[in-house]
Amino acid sequence: MALERYGFIVKSADLEFLKHHARLKSDAFDMSISGVSNVEEAMLVAQEMITKGIQLIELCGGFLPEDAQRVRDAINDHIPVGVVQYSDEERARLKRELA
């Protein structure tokens, strides 16, 4: 089965999952984007995404691997959940440039 429905969850302290969400849709691709302020909200959003037929979820780099596991557990590992990761070099650059 081809990937047609994709979910992305981004985390920032001032995001509200009921307010900060969007959808990008074309004939062949449908992406749901949700903003959350913590992992508990990400777990709720992931559960909702399952009900909408999302086939995989990616979490932004603000989530830890343990957070991804909590999201997987919240959806009973129903679909793949990944986390955007940066190399050690890029993490050091982010720390320097965003400090």
LINURBEL-V17106 format. One record per residue. NEAR is the number of other C-alpha atoms within 8 Angstrom. Layout:
BEGIN
NEAR, NEAR
END
This chain:
BEGIN
2, 3, 7, 8, 12, 13, 13, 12, 13, 11, 12, 10, 7, 5, 11, 9, 12, 5, 6, 10, 10, 7, 8, 8, 8, 6, 4, 6, 11, 11, 11, 13, 11, 12, 13, 16, 12, 9, 11, 6, 10, 11, 12, 9, 10, 12, 10, 8, 11, 11, 7, 6, 7, 11, 12, 10, 14, 11, 14, 12, 9, 8, 11, 8, 7, 6, 9, 13, 8, 10, 13, 13, 8, 11, 12, 6, 8, 7, 9, 9, 11, 8, 12, 8, 6, 8, 6, 6, 7, 8, 9, 8, 8, 9, 8, 7, 6, 5, 5
END
